[in-house]
Amino acid sequence: MSGKTILVWFRNDLRIHDNEILLEATKKADKVLPVYCFDPFYFKKTDIGLDKTGSIRARFLLESVASLRKNLHKLGSELIVRTGDPAEIIPQLAQQYQVSEVYHHREVAYEETEISEAVETALWKIKLNLKHFIGHTLYHKEDLPFPIKDIPDSFATFKKKIERDSDVRPCIETPRHIITPEIAEAGELPTLGDLGLRAPDADPRADFHYEGGETAALRQMHQYISSLDNMPLHKGARHMSDAPSRLSAWISLGCLSQRMVYHEVTKHANGAHTSGSPLILELLWRDYFRFMFKKHGRQFFNADGITDDLAQPAAGGDDVFELWKNGHTGVPFVDAAMHELNATGYIANNKRQIVAAFLINTLKADWRKGAAYFEEKLIDYSPASNFGNWAFVAGVANHTRDNRYFASVKLAEKPETESDFISTWLPEINDSNSLVEV
């Protein structure tokens, strides 16, 4: 092992706790070289003219990478930051620092997978190996009660079997010290302007402030779990349906480990059954969509999703999509939710279902346009959860549809016209301009 250096390529795993690639690298090598690349691919325009990453999420990402660097400093290490194609940067750094191997966490969506494959190909040309680890799910793939190809398409069946037959692994130890090669140029983080974005405006109506990074993630997790003491019990578990954890943004970037959240919630419950916890349910849905992406691949991005049905062409054109995304449909609840999304980068899950169902079922627009818009705007965007949820609302995720989970989309049929939410986010209501009768 003498003189061995392992490059740790961070992507959506921006933390030092419960991070297998980081701990394993410290055990297998004398020196560890942590690297993060700001890939221009994620800051380009999509084929329908949207930003692939909007300014709110980009700011959160910058804060998260800065936090990772700070936490690595506490361990005596450093984070190299570069902007450019990882397939060029990773091999170049590997040669510069005489790296023996490169570690990274495996992704499941096809764009992320193609980036990994490009890096792997480039490393093979210089006779280096890219080692893949699994670290983005609550349940480890090797612990599932079925092979990936046989994962139930029904979430209800998936949930029942996995809770009965699988266990969540314990968290991985955090390294106490990391030795890094002497680095001549660690690199500065880009600005939003460098990424082609302008700084988002702060909106005084926002009731929550997101700060990127592992430190803020752990603080929010502990605050949320502490708040469970003030919530009424529901079927043996704390009921928090009216008070979301707000942890999804940190989980999506890997600033917070799902396993840590699970074990902290379980520890707080003091042995009580936690399967009814809304937060644990959310983690299970995240796992389900990631495993479904692993099973079905690019099919999830087709108009007819993973079904065998030939999708009907979407009748709604660009005009109705523009009205929807700008909150100008004339339907108060839908418009208020879109104003909140555009201003803050976040709306609660039931609102996501309502605005998605309205775009798909009422405006007859292509569901993939809505999913692409959420990709730009959501601070907690992750490919599997976002496109998986949209496919479910569109009815193309499977044949059995878990209607109980998506029952709240029925609210879109008779949206509220008066509420504190609407008066906050849509102070001027003009029903005469409504696109539909309500």
C-alpha positions in Angstrom: 0.0 0.0 0.0 3.1 2.2 0.2 2.6 5.5 -1.6 -0.9 4.7 -2.8 -3.3 7.6 -3.5 -7.0 7.2 -4.2 -9.0 10.0 -5.8 -12.5 10.4 -4.3 -14.9 11.9 -6.9 -17.7 13.6 -5.1 -21.0 14.1 -7.0 -24.3 13.8 -5.1 -22.7 12.7 -1.9 -21.5 16.0 -0.4 -20.8 14.8 3.2 -18.2 13.2 5.4 -20.6 11.2 7.6 -21.9 7.8 6.4 -19.8 8.1 3.2 -18.4 4.7 2.2 -16.1 5.9 -0.6 -14.4 8.4 1.8 -13.8 6.0 4.6 -12.8 3.1 2.3 -10.3 5.4 0.6 -8.7 6.3 3.9 -8.4 2.6 4.8 -7.0 1.4 1.4 -4.6 4.3 0.6 -1.9 6.4 2.2 -3.4 9.6 0.7 -6.8 10.6 -0.4 -7.5 13.2 -3.1 -11.1 14.6 -2.8 -12.4 16.2 -6.0 -15.6 18.0 -7.1 -16.3 19.1 -10.7 -18.8 21.7 -11.7 -19.9 20.0 -15.0 -21.1 22.6 -17.6 -23.6 19.9 -18.8 -25.7 20.7 -15.8 -25.8 24.5 -16.5 -26.8 24.4 -20.1 -30.2 25.0 -21.6 -32.5 22.1 -22.3 -34.0 21.3 -25.7 -37.2 23.2 -24.6 -35.2 26.3 -23.5 -35.2 25.8 -19.8 -32.2 26.0 -17.5 -31.1 22.5 -16.5 -30.2 23.9 -13.1 -31.9 27.0 -11.9 -30.3 29.7 -9.8 -31.9 28.7 -6.5 -30.6 25.1 -6.7 -27.3 26.3 -8.1 -26.8 28.6 -5.1 -27.7 25.7 -2.7 -25.1 23.5 -4.6 -22.4 26.1 -4.2 -23.1 26.4 -0.5 -23.0 22.6 -0.2 -19.6 22.2 -1.9 -18.2 25.0 0.2 -19.5 23.2 3.3 -17.9 20.0 2.2 -14.6 21.7 1.7 -14.8 23.3 5.2 -15.6 19.9 6.8 -12.7 18.3 5.0 -10.4 21.0 6.3 -11.4 20.0 9.8 -10.1 16.5 9.0 -6.8 17.9 7.7 -7.8 17.5 4.1 -8.7 19.6 1.1 -11.2 19.6 -1.7 -10.0 20.2 -5.3 -12.7 22.2 -7.2 -12.7 22.4 -10.9 -15.1 23.5 -13.6 -15.3 21.4 -16.7 -15.9 17.9 -18.2 -15.2 15.3 -15.5 -14.0 12.9 -18.3 -11.2 15.4 -18.9 -10.6 16.7 -15.4 -10.6 13.4 -13.4 -7.9 11.6 -15.6 -5.8 14.8 -15.7 -5.8 15.1 -11.8 -5.2 11.3 -11.5 -2.0 11.6 -13.6 -0.9 14.8 -11.9 -1.1 13.3 -8.4 -0.1 9.7 -9.4 -3.5 8.3 -8.4 -3.8 4.5 -8.2 -7.6 4.3 -8.3 -10.8 6.5 -8.5 -13.8 6.0 -6.2 -17.3 7.3 -6.8 -20.9 6.5 -6.0 -23.0 4.9 -8.7 -26.0 6.8 -10.2 -29.1 5.4 -11.8 -30.5 8.0 -14.3 -29.2 7.7 -17.8 -27.5 11.2 -18.1 -25.6 10.7 -14.8 -24.7 7.1 -15.8 -23.4 8.3 -19.2 -21.1 10.8 -17.4 -19.8 8.0 -15.2 -19.2 5.8 -18.3 -17.3 8.6 -20.0 -15.0 9.0 -17.0 -14.5 5.3 -16.8 -13.5 5.0 -20.4 -11.1 7.9 -20.1 -9.5 6.3 -17.0 -9.1 3.0 -18.7 -7.1 4.7 -21.4 -4.5 5.6 -18.7 -4.9 2.1 -17.1 -6.8 3.2 -14.1 -10.0 1.8 -12.5 -13.1 3.6 -11.6 -14.6 1.7 -8.6 -18.4 2.0 -8.2 -20.0 2.1 -4.7 -23.7 2.1 -3.8 -24.6 4.9 -1.4 -27.7 6.8 -2.3 -30.4 4.6 -0.9 -31.9 3.8 2.5 -31.8 0.0 1.7 -28.7 -1.4 0.1 -29.2 -3.1 -3.2 -27.6 -6.3 -2.0 -30.1 -6.5 0.9 -33.3 -6.3 -1.2 -35.5 -9.4 -1.0 -35.6 -9.5 -4.8 -33.2 -8.9 -7.7 -33.5 -5.5 -9.5 -35.2 -7.1 -12.5 -38.0 -8.5 -10.3 -38.7 -5.3 -8.2 -42.4 -5.0 -7.9 -43.8 -2.1 -10.1 -46.4 -1.5 -7.3 -45.1 0.7 -4.5 -47.4 -0.9 -2.0 -46.0 -4.3 -2.8 -42.4 -3.0 -2.7 -43.0 -1.4 0.6 -44.6 -4.5 2.2 -41.9 -6.8 1.1 -38.9 -4.6 1.9 -40.1 -3.7 5.4 -40.8 -7.4 6.1 -37.6 -8.9 4.7 -34.9 -6.3 4.7 -33.0 -4.2 7.3 -31.4 -0.8 7.0 -27.6 -1.1 7.5 -25.9 0.9 10.2 -24.2 4.1 9.3 -20.6 4.0 8.2 -18.0 5.5 10.5 -16.7 9.1 9.8 -13.0 9.3 9.2 -11.1 11.0 12.0 -8.3 12.2 9.8 -7.5 12.3 6.1 -4.1 12.7 4.6 -4.1 14.6 1.3 -1.3 15.0 -1.2 0.3 18.5 -1.2 -2.0 20.4 -3.5 -0.6 23.3 -5.5 -4.0 24.7 -6.7 -7.2 23.6 -4.9 -9.3 25.9 -7.1 -12.0 28.5 -6.3 -15.7 27.8 -6.4 -17.4 29.4 -9.4 -19.9 32.1 -8.8 -23.5 32.0 -10.1 -22.4 34.4 -12.8 -19.6 32.0 -13.8 -22.3 29.3 -14.2 -24.4 31.6 -16.5 -26.9 32.4 -13.8 -28.0 35.5 -11.9 -28.5 35.5 -8.1 -32.1 34.8 -7.1 -34.1 37.4 -5.4 -35.0 36.8 -1.7 -38.8 36.7 -1.3 -40.1 38.0 2.0 -43.1 35.6 1.8 -40.8 32.5 2.1 -41.3 30.8 5.4 -38.1 28.8 5.3 -34.5 29.5 4.4 -32.4 26.7 2.9 -28.7 26.8 3.6 -26.6 24.3 1.6 -24.2 21.9 3.1 -23.8 19.0 5.6 -23.6 21.2 8.7 -26.9 22.9 8.0 -28.4 19.5 7.0 -27.5 17.9 10.4 -28.8 20.9 12.2 -32.2 20.8 10.4 -32.5 17.0 11.0 -32.0 17.4 14.7 -34.4 20.3 14.9 -37.0 18.3 13.0 -36.6 15.2 15.2 -36.8 17.3 18.4 -40.0 18.9 17.1 -41.6 15.4 17.0 -42.1 15.7 20.7 -44.7 18.4 20.1 -46.7 16.4 17.6 -49.7 14.1 18.4 -49.2 10.4 18.1 -50.8 8.7 15.1 -51.0 4.9 14.8 -47.9 4.5 17.1 -45.8 7.0 15.2 -45.4 10.8 15.4 -47.7 12.5 12.9 -46.0 15.3 11.0 -48.2 15.7 7.9 -48.6 19.4 8.5 -45.0 20.1 9.3 -42.6 18.8 6.5 -39.1 17.9 7.5 -37.6 20.0 4.7 -34.7 17.5 4.5 -35.2 16.6 0.8 -32.9 19.2 -0.6 -30.0 18.1 1.5 -30.8 14.4 0.9 -30.8 15.0 -2.9 -27.3 16.4 -2.9 -26.1 13.8 -0.4 -25.4 16.4 2.3 -27.4 14.1 4.5 -27.5 10.3 4.6 -30.9 8.7 4.4 -29.6 5.9 6.7 -28.7 8.5 9.4 -32.1 10.1 9.2 -33.7 6.6 9.5 -31.6 5.6 12.5 -32.1 9.0 14.2 -35.9 8.8 13.8 -35.9 5.2 15.1 -33.7 6.1 18.0 -36.0 9.0 18.9 -39.0 6.7 18.7 -37.3 4.6 21.4 -38.1 1.3 19.9 -41.6 2.2 18.7 -42.7 1.2 15.2 -41.8 3.9 12.7 -43.3 2.5 9.5 -46.1 5.0 9.8 -43.8 8.0 9.9 -44.3 10.3 7.0 -40.6 10.9 6.8 -39.7 7.2 6.6 -42.4 6.8 4.0 -40.8 9.6 1.9 -37.4 7.8 2.2 -39.0 4.6 1.0 -40.5 6.4 -2.1 -37.0 7.8 -2.9 -35.6 4.2 -2.8 -38.5 2.9 -4.8 -38.0 5.4 -7.6 -34.2 4.9 -7.7 -34.6 1.1 -7.9 -37.3 1.5 -10.6 -34.9 3.7 -12.6 -32.3 1.0 -12.2 -34.9 -1.6 -13.5 -36.4 0.3 -16.4 -33.7 2.7 -17.4 -34.6 5.3 -20.0 -38.2 4.1 -20.3 -39.2 6.4 -17.5 -38.4 9.4 -19.9 -40.8 8.1 -22.6 -44.2 9.7 -23.1 -45.8 6.4 -22.2 -43.4 5.7 -19.3 -42.9 2.1 -18.4 -46.4 1.0 -19.5 -47.2 -0.8 -22.7 -49.9 1.7 -23.6 -49.3 3.9 -26.6 -49.5 7.4 -25.1 -52.0 9.8 -26.7 -50.3 12.9 -28.2 -50.4 15.8 -25.7 -52.9 18.4 -27.1 -51.7 21.3 -24.9 -49.2 23.5 -26.7 -46.5 25.9 -25.6 -49.0 28.7 -24.8 -50.7 26.7 -22.0 -47.4 25.5 -20.7 -46.1 29.1 -20.4 -49.3 30.1 -18.6 -48.9 27.2 -16.2 -45.3 27.7 -15.4 -45.7 31.4 -14.8 -48.8 30.9 -12.6 -51.2 32.6 -15.1 -53.8 29.9 -15.6 -56.5 31.8 -13.7 -57.0 28.9 -11.2 -56.0 30.4 -7.9 -54.6 27.4 -6.1 -52.5 26.3 -9.1 -51.3 29.8 -9.8 -50.4 30.4 -6.1 -48.4 27.1 -6.0 -46.5 28.0 -9.1 -45.7 31.5 -7.7 -44.3 29.9 -4.6 -42.3 27.4 -6.6 -40.8 30.1 -8.8 -39.9 32.3 -5.8 -38.6 29.8 -3.4 -37.6 26.6 -5.3 -39.9 24.5 -3.1 -43.5 23.5 -2.8 -45.0 20.8 -0.6 -45.6 17.4 -2.1 -49.4 17.7 -2.3 -49.0 20.9 -4.2 -46.6 19.3 -6.7 -49.2 16.6 -7.3 -52.0 19.2 -7.8 -50.1 21.4 -10.3 -48.8 18.3 -12.2 -52.3 16.8 -12.5 -53.6 20.2 -13.7 -51.0 20.5 -16.4 -51.5 16.9 -17.5 -55.2 16.3 -17.1 -56.8 19.8 -17.6 -54.3 21.5 -19.9 -53.4 18.3 -21.7 -49.7 19.1 -21.9 -46.9 16.7 -22.1 -46.0 15.6 -18.6 -42.3 15.6 -19.5 -42.4 19.4 -20.0 -43.6 19.8 -16.4 -41.0 17.4 -15.1 -38.3 19.4 -17.0 -39.6 22.6 -15.5 -39.4 21.1 -12.0 -35.9 20.0 -12.8 -35.0 23.7 -13.3 -36.8 25.1 -10.3 -36.8 22.5 -7.5 -34.1 23.0 -4.9 -34.5 19.3 -4.0 -34.5 18.0 -7.5 -33.3 14.4 -8.1 -33.9 12.7 -11.4 -35.6 9.5 -10.1 -37.9 11.1 -7.6 -38.9 14.0 -10.0 -39.5 12.0 -13.2 -40.9 9.1 -11.2 -43.5 11.3 -9.4 -44.5 13.0 -12.7 -44.9 9.6 -14.4 -47.1 8.4 -11.6 -49.4 11.5 -11.8 -49.5 11.0 -15.6 -50.6 7.4 -15.1 -47.6 5.9 -17.0 -45.5 4.7 -14.1 -47.2 1.3 -13.7 -50.5 -0.5 -14.4 -51.7 -0.7 -10.8 -51.2 2.9 -9.7 -51.0 3.6 -6.0 -54.0 5.8 -6.0 -54.1 6.3 -2.2 -50.8 8.2 -2.3 -51.9 10.4 -5.2 -55.4 10.9 -4.0 -54.7 14.6 -3.2 -54.5 15.4 -6.9 -58.3 15.3 -6.9 -58.1 18.7 -5.1 -57.3 20.2 -8.5 -60.8 19.5 -9.7 -62.2 22.1 -7.2 -59.2 24.2 -6.2 -59.7 26.5 -3.2 -60.4 30.2 -4.0 -59.8 31.6 -0.6 -57.1 30.7 1.9 -54.1 32.1 3.6 -51.9 30.3 1.1 -53.6 31.9 -1.9 -53.7 35.4 -0.3 -50.0 35.1 0.4 -48.8 33.9 -3.0 -51.6 35.2 -5.2 -52.8 38.4 -3.7 -54.8 39.5 -6.8 -57.2 36.9 -8.1 -58.9 37.4 -11.5 -61.1 34.4 -12.2 -62.3 35.9 -15.5 -59.0 34.9 -17.1 -59.2 31.3 -16.0 -58.3 28.7 -18.7 -60.9 26.3 -17.3 -64.2 26.4 -15.5 -64.0 25.6 -11.8 
